[in-house]
Amino acid sequence: MIVALYFWEVSPSAVPLAIWHMALDRFKLNSLRKKSQLSFFKLLGTGKGKSFTPKDADPLRWGLLVCLPEEGLKHFDNSPLINRWRTIANSEFRALLTPISAHGKWAGQEPFEVDADLKWAGPVAAITRAKIVVKKNPLFWRAVPPVTQSLRGAAGLKVAIGIGEAPIGLQGTFSIWDSAADLKEFAYSGAAHQGAIRATKTNEWYSEELFARFAVIEQRGELKAD
């Protein structure tokens, strides 16, 4: 299995079409999953990833994550679903990822098949995703800024954006790093991030959470941070 993550930039005039695709694509993607052509998918909105509040949302960038057999990638990449996005997009970014580690669940599933034997010295990506307890959103939002500020200045960070399945409550980040060592340094040595980890345990913000790390096998196009 391989993970393919797409992001499309659209013009303001194409936003209604993007929203329309987000609504309808899930039916086709569910059909592909039932046929075992996909094992997991998520249609994603994006944001600045600074406060994880609705004001962060970016209506000009939309995403899709799929887990699929590697032999089916070429067919999927040239499918009508993907090509419809290309007709309305100004640009496309695609990353091909191999999971190195994953902890937690996403929508009740453990979506990523980890290759524990993979020896990788190249760039890595990280996905964090959480379902925030509704009544604890204000507390969570107040705790976010120090972490996002430290992330933006982290050594080895190439790009980081916010991702989410909804404007409130289902949010996360996607980031690309020069190396696994750089990501590990931020995750385990940064004071702000360590403080957030302790606060998460104390405040029990999340009803579900996931952290996954990937080898970046291929990048096509450019992903820009806001």
N, C-alpha and C positions, 0 to 999 in steps of 0.2 A: 504494500500500500504506500501511496505517496500523498502528501498534502499539497494542494494547490490553493494559493491565496491571491485573489484578484482585487484590485482597486481601480475604479474608473472615475476620472474627473469629467464633469459635465458643465455646460454653460447654464446660466440662470434660466434661459428659455427651455432647456431640456429637463429641468427639475420635475415637472409633472409627469413626463414620460418615465423618468427614473423611478418615481414613486409607484407608477403603474407597473413597471417591471418587478419591483420589489414585492408587490402584492400578488402578481400572477406567477412569477417564477417558482414559487414554492410548490405549486401543483406539479409542474414538470419535474422538479428536483425530487419530490416525494415519489413520483412514478419511477424515476431512475433508481432510487433507493430500494423500492420494492422489487425491482428487477435485479438487485445486487450489483448494479453498475456504480453505485455510490454506497459507502457505508455510513457517511455522516455529511451534513452540510449545514451552513448557517449563512443567511443573508444578513449583511451588516451595514448599519449606518456608521458614520465616522464623526470624529470631533477633534478638538484641539488637545484634549486630554489634560487640561489644566485644572479644572475644578470638578469635572464629571457631573455638572449640572446641565439642564437643557440649553443654557446659553452657549455651551461649548459646541453644540451640534453644527456640523458642516453639511448643508444640503447640496453642495457641489461635488461631494465625493462619496461613493458608495462601494460596497465590497461584497465579496462572496468567498467563503471558505468551503472547500470540498475535500473529502478523503476518498480516494478511489484507487483501483488497481493501476499500477504504472503502465500496463499495456493499454489501458483505456484512455490515457491522458490525451493523446493526439486527437482521438475522435471527439472527446469532450471539448477540447480547446478549439475545435473547428465546428462545434455544434451550433444550431440555430439560436439557442439560448445565449451563448457567448457572443455570437455575431450580432445579435440584436443590441446588446450593450455597446458593441463597437460602433454601430451606426449612430448612436446618440452621444458617444463619448469624445472628448477632445484628446484624451490620452488614456493609456492603460498601463498598469503595473501588474506584473505577475511574478510571484515567488514560488519556487518549488522547494518543499521542505521535507526533511526526514526527521521524525521525532527522536530525540535523544533521551528525554526524560519527561514524565508527566505525572502530576499529582492532583487528585481531585476529580470532580465530575462536571460535565457541561450538559445541562438539561437532562440530568439523570443518567448520562452515559459516560463511559471512559472512551473517548473517540479516537485516541491516537495510539497506534501500535508502535511501541518503542523498540528501536534497534539498539539493544544494550551493548552489542559487540562493535558498533560503529566507532572507528577511530577517526576523529575529525579535528583538523587544525585550522579550518577556515572560519568564515564569518558564521555567526549564530543568530537566531531570532528567538524572541520570547513572546508568548501570549499569556496574558493574565486575564481572567474573566471571573466575575462574581455576580451573584444574585443578592442584592442588598435588602435586608429586612426593611420593609416600608417605613416603619416608625423611626428607624435609625438613619434615614437618609440625611437629615440635617447635621447630625453628629459626624457622619462620614464625610460630608462635604467640607466641614470645618477642618478636618484632619488632612485633607488631600493636598492643599497648596505647598507645604514644605517638602512633601515627597516629590511632587511634579517639578518643583524648582531644582531639587537635587538631581533628578533624572536628566533634565535638560543640560546640566553641566557635567554629566558623568563622563569619565574618560572612556574612550572606545565606542561611545554611542554614535551610530550613523544616522538613525532617524527613529522617532517615536511618535505614534498618533493614538488617539483614543478610538476605540471600537465599541459597538453596542448593538443589541437587538431591540432596544427601546430607548427613548430619551431619558427615562428614569428607571433605575432599579436593576438593569441588566447591562453592566458596563465592564470595560476592560481596556487593555492596551496591547498594541503590537509594536515591537521594537526590533531593530537590527543592530548588532554589535560586531566590532572587529574580531572579537574572539570570545571563547567561553570564559577565559580568565577575566576579561573586562566585565562581563555580565555578572560573574560570581563576586567580583570585588564590589560592585554596586549593591547586589542583593544581600551580601552578608557583612559588609564593612561600613556601608553608609549609615550615619547616625539617624537621619530622617527616616530611611526605610526600615531600619531596625525598630525605631520607635513606633512606626505604623504597624509592624508585625505584632509588637507587644500590645498595642491598643486594640488590634483586631481580636486577639484572644480575650482581652479584658471586656470589651464592649460587645462582642459577638455580633458584628455588623452583618455577617453573611449567613444566608441559609444554604448557600452552595458556592464553592469556589474552585478554581482550577489554575494551576501554573504549569506551563509546558515550555520546553526548550527544544530547539530544532537546529539541525545542520541546514544551512542555506545552500542548496544544491545549485540553484540557478536563479538569477534575477533578470527580468526583462522589463525594460522601461524604467522610469524614475518615480520614486515615491518621495514626496516633499512634505516636510513637517510644516504646520501652520505657523 
